[in-house]
Amino acid sequence: MEITFLGTGTSHGVPKIGCSCRVCTSTDSKNNRYRSSIHIRQDDLSLVIDTGPEFRLQMLRSHITRLDGVFYTHNHADHINGIDDLRVFSETSPLTVYGPSDVIDDLHHRFSYAIGTNPFKGGIPQLNTVIVSQEGVTVGKLKVIPIELIHGCRKVFGYRIGDFAYLSDCKVIPEHSYEKLQGVKTVVIDALRYREHPTHMNVDQAVASSLIIGAETVYLTHMSHELEHETLERELPGHIHPAYDGLKINVPIR
């Protein structure tokens, strides 16, 4: 299974508008971060987790021309506001999007014009919605299992596929979710900055949580402009790395 990091930044993105800090003005492309999202490819199956504001640019940059489904972690703007650009992937037939019940309800409310079939093929999205149960859902040959996370005062989803887990936007991993993460070999986890934050893990918390999970390889994502890529890479343990936009990794499916 091939994972492409479409974006690794926080809600502001990096560079942040109006900021002249050393990361926002860096010439290192690894410090340029679109809003967090990943693409998953397994054989002919093509999935995305979250469609942020740069979704169109992310698809073009990664040369992704087809999608079989979209999984949503939660309904904050930096994770869903690229939804209109799903119209390209649903011109001939509706595209299925998956997520927690509250997210699916919100999509029906905020983007009602995009739900279901319509005669304006190509003009607006045609989306089918599926609520992901705690048991998960199978798409093609992949079983996608939701991992409940605490993001400030609300519950959101991460996702596990085989030995891989994507845990963006979280402050706390509940004990029952650690149980569902047993055996994960590769984890992508929220690490906003060095300082404490009320709704996101900082770097130390992300590292500590990854050690509890016991993953062999860890990638940090949803990073703000307070984190400089090369500096962070030097500081982290050898099996933990800051992800960057465009990074591709291969994860065995057992």
C-alpha positions as CSV (number, residue, x, y, z in Angstrom):
1,M,0.0,0.0,0.0
2,E,1.4,3.4,-1.0
3,I,0.7,6.4,1.2
4,T,1.3,9.9,-0.2
5,F,1.3,12.9,2.2
6,L,-0.8,15.4,0.3
7,G,-0.4,18.0,3.1
8,T,1.2,18.0,6.5
9,G,0.3,21.5,7.8
10,T,-2.0,22.9,10.4
11,S,-5.2,24.9,9.7
12,H,-3.2,28.0,8.8
13,G,-0.9,26.1,6.4
14,V,2.8,27.0,6.1
15,P,3.8,29.7,5.3
16,K,1.1,31.4,7.4
17,I,-0.3,34.5,5.8
18,G,1.6,37.7,6.9
19,C,4.3,35.8,8.8
20,S,8.0,36.4,8.2
21,C,9.4,33.8,10.6
22,R,12.3,31.6,9.5
23,V,10.0,28.7,8.7
24,C,7.5,30.7,6.7
25,T,10.3,32.3,4.7
26,S,12.4,29.1,4.4
27,T,13.6,28.0,1.0
28,D,13.4,24.4,2.0
29,S,10.4,22.9,0.3
30,K,9.8,20.6,3.2
31,N,8.8,23.6,5.3
32,N,5.9,24.4,2.8
33,R,2.8,22.6,4.1
34,Y,-0.6,22.4,2.7
35,R,-3.5,21.4,5.0
36,S,-3.2,17.8,6.3
37,S,-4.4,15.0,4.1
38,I,-3.1,11.7,2.7
39,H,-3.7,9.6,-0.5
40,I,-3.9,5.8,-0.2
41,R,-3.2,3.5,-3.2
42,Q,-3.5,-0.2,-3.1
43,D,-3.4,-1.8,-6.6
44,D,-6.1,0.0,-8.5
45,L,-7.9,1.4,-5.4
46,S,-7.5,5.1,-4.8
47,L,-8.6,6.7,-1.5
48,V,-8.1,10.1,0.2
49,I,-8.5,11.0,3.8
50,D,-9.8,14.6,4.1
51,T,-10.2,17.3,1.4
52,G,-8.8,20.5,2.7
53,P,-8.8,24.0,1.0
54,E,-5.8,23.0,-1.3
55,F,-7.4,19.7,-2.4
56,R,-7.3,20.7,-6.1
57,L,-3.6,21.7,-5.9
58,Q,-2.8,18.5,-4.0
59,M,-4.4,16.4,-6.7
60,L,-2.5,18.2,-9.4
61,R,0.8,18.1,-7.6
62,S,0.5,14.3,-7.0
63,H,-0.9,13.5,-10.5
64,I,-4.0,11.8,-9.0
65,T,-6.6,11.4,-11.7
66,R,-9.2,9.1,-10.1
67,L,-10.7,8.4,-6.7
68,D,-12.8,5.5,-5.4
69,G,-13.7,7.1,-2.1
70,V,-13.0,9.8,0.6
71,F,-12.8,9.3,4.3
72,Y,-13.3,12.3,6.6
73,T,-11.8,12.6,10.1
74,H,-14.0,15.5,11.2
75,N,-15.7,18.6,9.8
76,H,-13.3,21.5,10.5
77,A,-12.8,23.7,7.5
78,D,-9.2,22.7,6.9
79,H,-10.4,19.1,6.4
80,I,-13.5,19.4,4.3
81,N,-13.6,22.7,2.5
82,G,-12.1,21.3,-0.7
83,I,-15.2,19.2,-1.2
84,D,-16.4,21.0,-4.3
85,D,-13.4,19.8,-6.2
86,L,-14.7,16.2,-5.8
87,R,-16.9,17.0,-8.8
88,V,-14.0,16.1,-11.1
89,F,-14.1,12.6,-9.6
90,S,-17.9,12.2,-9.7
91,E,-18.8,13.3,-13.2
92,T,-20.0,10.0,-14.5
93,S,-21.3,8.4,-11.3
94,P,-21.5,9.4,-7.6
95,L,-18.4,9.2,-5.4
96,T,-18.8,7.7,-1.9
97,V,-17.6,9.7,1.1
98,Y,-17.3,8.1,4.5
99,G,-17.1,9.5,8.0
100,P,-18.5,9.7,11.6
101,S,-22.3,10.3,11.8
102,D,-21.9,13.9,12.9
103,V,-19.7,14.7,10.0
104,I,-22.0,13.0,7.5
105,D,-25.0,14.9,8.9
106,D,-23.0,18.2,8.6
107,L,-22.1,17.5,5.0
108,H,-25.8,16.9,4.2
109,H,-26.6,20.3,5.9
110,R,-23.7,22.4,4.6
111,F,-23.2,20.8,1.2
112,S,-26.7,19.5,0.4
113,Y,-26.3,20.4,-3.3
114,A,-23.4,18.0,-3.5
115,I,-25.2,14.9,-2.1
116,G,-26.8,12.4,-4.4
117,T,-27.2,12.5,-8.2
118,N,-27.9,15.6,-10.2
119,P,-28.3,16.6,-13.8
120,F,-25.4,19.1,-13.7
121,K,-22.7,16.5,-14.3
122,G,-19.3,18.1,-13.8
123,G,-20.8,21.3,-12.5
124,I,-21.3,20.2,-8.9
125,P,-20.2,17.1,-7.0
126,Q,-22.3,13.9,-6.9
127,L,-21.7,12.3,-3.6
128,N,-23.0,9.3,-1.8
129,T,-22.5,9.2,2.0
130,V,-21.7,6.3,4.3
131,I,-21.6,6.5,8.1
132,V,-18.6,4.5,9.3
133,S,-19.5,2.2,12.2
134,Q,-17.1,1.2,14.9
135,E,-16.5,-2.1,13.1
136,G,-15.2,-0.2,10.1
137,V,-16.0,-0.5,6.4
138,T,-14.4,-2.5,3.5
139,V,-13.5,-0.7,0.3
140,G,-12.1,-2.9,-2.4
141,K,-9.6,-5.1,-0.5
142,L,-9.0,-2.7,2.3
143,K,-10.7,-2.8,5.7
144,V,-10.8,0.7,7.1
145,I,-11.3,0.8,10.9
146,P,-12.2,4.1,12.7
147,I,-10.0,5.1,15.7
148,E,-11.8,7.4,18.1
149,L,-9.7,10.4,19.1
150,I,-10.3,13.4,21.4
151,H,-9.7,16.7,19.6
152,G,-10.2,19.3,22.3
153,C,-13.7,18.9,23.5
154,R,-14.9,16.7,20.7
155,K,-14.6,13.2,19.3
156,V,-13.1,12.7,15.9
157,F,-11.9,9.8,13.8
158,G,-8.5,8.5,12.9
159,Y,-8.3,5.4,10.7
160,R,-6.4,2.1,10.8
161,I,-5.8,0.1,7.6
162,G,-3.9,-3.1,8.4
163,D,-0.7,-2.2,10.2
164,F,-1.0,1.5,9.3
165,A,-2.8,4.2,11.3
166,Y,-3.5,7.8,10.5
167,L,-4.2,9.9,13.7
168,S,-4.5,13.5,12.6
169,D,-6.0,16.2,14.8
170,C,-6.0,14.7,18.3
171,K,-5.1,15.8,21.8
172,V,-5.9,12.5,23.6
173,I,-6.0,8.8,22.4
174,P,-8.6,7.0,24.7
175,E,-7.6,3.7,26.2
176,H,-10.0,1.8,24.1
177,S,-8.5,3.3,21.0
178,Y,-5.0,2.2,22.1
179,E,-6.4,-1.3,22.2
180,K,-7.6,-0.9,18.6
181,L,-4.1,0.2,17.6
182,Q,-2.3,-2.8,18.9
183,G,0.0,-4.3,16.3
184,V,0.2,-1.1,14.2
185,K,3.7,-0.9,12.6
186,T,3.5,2.6,11.0
187,V,1.6,5.5,12.5
188,V,1.1,9.1,11.4
189,I,0.2,11.3,14.3
190,D,-0.7,14.9,15.1
191,A,2.2,17.1,16.4
192,L,1.3,20.7,16.2
193,R,4.3,22.4,17.9
194,Y,6.7,22.2,20.8
195,R,4.4,24.1,23.2
196,E,1.3,22.8,24.9
197,H,-1.9,23.2,22.9
198,P,-5.5,22.7,24.1
199,T,-6.7,20.7,21.2
200,H,-3.6,19.1,19.5
201,M,-0.7,17.0,20.7
202,N,2.6,18.8,20.9
203,V,5.8,17.0,19.8
204,D,6.5,15.4,23.1
205,Q,3.0,14.1,23.5
206,A,3.0,12.7,20.0
207,V,6.3,10.9,20.7
208,A,5.0,9.6,24.0
209,S,1.8,8.3,22.4
210,S,3.6,6.6,19.6
211,L,5.8,4.8,22.1
212,I,2.6,3.5,23.8
213,I,1.3,2.3,20.4
214,G,4.6,0.6,19.8
215,A,4.9,1.5,16.1
216,E,8.2,0.8,14.4
217,T,8.0,3.9,12.2
218,V,6.3,7.2,13.1
219,Y,5.6,10.3,11.0
220,L,4.5,13.6,12.5
221,T,1.9,15.7,10.7
222,H,-0.4,18.7,11.2
223,M,2.6,20.8,12.0
224,S,2.6,24.5,12.4
225,H,5.2,27.1,11.4
226,E,6.9,26.7,14.8
227,L,8.5,23.4,13.6
228,E,11.4,23.6,11.2
229,H,11.8,20.3,9.2
230,E,15.5,19.7,9.4
231,T,15.8,20.8,13.0
232,L,13.0,18.5,14.1
233,E,14.4,15.6,12.1
234,R,17.7,15.9,14.0
235,E,16.0,16.1,17.4
236,L,13.7,13.1,17.1
237,P,14.5,9.5,17.8
238,G,15.7,7.6,14.7
239,H,12.4,5.9,14.0
240,I,10.3,9.1,14.2
241,H,10.3,11.6,11.4
242,P,8.5,14.8,10.5
243,A,6.5,14.1,7.4
244,Y,6.5,16.5,4.5
245,D,4.2,17.3,1.5
246,G,4.8,14.9,-1.3
247,L,6.5,12.2,0.8
248,K,5.6,8.7,-0.3
249,I,5.9,5.6,1.9
250,N,5.1,2.0,1.3
251,V,3.3,0.0,4.0
252,P,2.9,-3.8,3.7
253,I,-0.7,-5.1,3.8
254,R,-0.8,-8.3,5.8
